Amino acid sequence: MSRTIQVNECAHCGTPFSGVPEERFCCRGCKFVWRVIHDNGLDQFYQIRGKATLPPAGASVFNQTAQ
């Protein structure tokens, strides 16, 4: 069974990345920050940010694709 790879947009930073359709984050760092924001009721961050993208931190610890 092969998995389809497509270009997704990170749910936190908006950066385009290649992955399977159900992936929502470009890295583990974005997945972690997204969870902190949502767990603390700070979802308004994404409304204030609008469509602007935030470049990923680029730390090697976060460069692996989150699943």
C-alpha positions as CSV (number, residue, x, y, z in Angstrom):
1,M,0.0,0.0,0.0
2,S,1.6,3.3,-1.1
3,R,0.9,6.6,0.6
4,T,0.1,9.7,-1.4
5,I,2.5,12.6,-0.8
6,Q,1.2,16.1,-1.2
7,V,2.1,19.7,-0.3
8,N,0.4,20.6,3.0
9,E,0.3,23.8,5.0
10,C,1.4,23.6,8.6
11,A,-1.5,24.2,11.0
12,H,0.8,26.4,13.2
13,C,3.2,28.3,11.1
14,G,1.6,28.1,7.7
15,T,4.8,26.8,6.0
16,P,4.2,24.5,3.1
17,F,5.7,21.0,3.5
18,S,5.6,17.7,1.8
19,G,3.7,14.9,3.5
20,V,0.7,12.6,3.5
21,P,-2.7,14.3,3.5
22,E,-3.4,13.8,7.2
23,E,-0.2,15.5,8.4
24,R,-1.0,18.9,9.9
25,F,2.5,20.1,11.1
26,C,5.8,20.7,9.3
27,C,7.8,19.7,12.5
28,R,7.5,18.5,16.1
29,G,8.1,22.1,17.3
30,C,5.0,23.4,15.5
31,K,3.0,20.5,16.8
32,F,4.1,21.2,20.4
33,V,3.4,25.0,20.2
34,W,0.0,24.4,18.5
35,R,-0.9,22.1,21.4
36,V,0.2,24.6,24.1
37,I,-1.8,27.4,22.4
38,H,-4.9,25.3,22.1
39,D,-4.6,23.8,25.6
40,N,-4.4,27.2,27.1
41,G,-7.3,28.8,25.2
42,L,-5.1,31.1,23.2
43,D,-6.7,30.2,19.8
44,Q,-7.1,33.8,19.0
45,F,-3.4,33.9,18.1
46,Y,-4.3,32.3,14.7
47,Q,-7.0,34.9,14.0
48,I,-4.6,37.8,14.9
49,R,-1.8,36.3,12.8
50,G,-4.1,36.0,9.8
51,K,-2.5,34.4,6.7
52,A,1.0,35.5,7.5
53,T,3.5,32.6,7.8
54,L,6.0,32.2,10.5
55,P,9.3,30.6,9.6
56,P,10.1,27.4,11.5
57,A,12.9,27.7,14.2
58,G,15.1,25.3,12.3
59,A,16.6,23.6,15.3
60,S,17.7,20.1,14.4
61,V,15.6,18.6,17.2
62,F,12.4,19.8,15.4
63,N,13.4,19.0,11.8
64,Q,11.7,15.6,11.8
65,T,8.2,15.4,10.5
66,A,5.5,15.2,13.3
67,Q,2.9,12.4,13.0
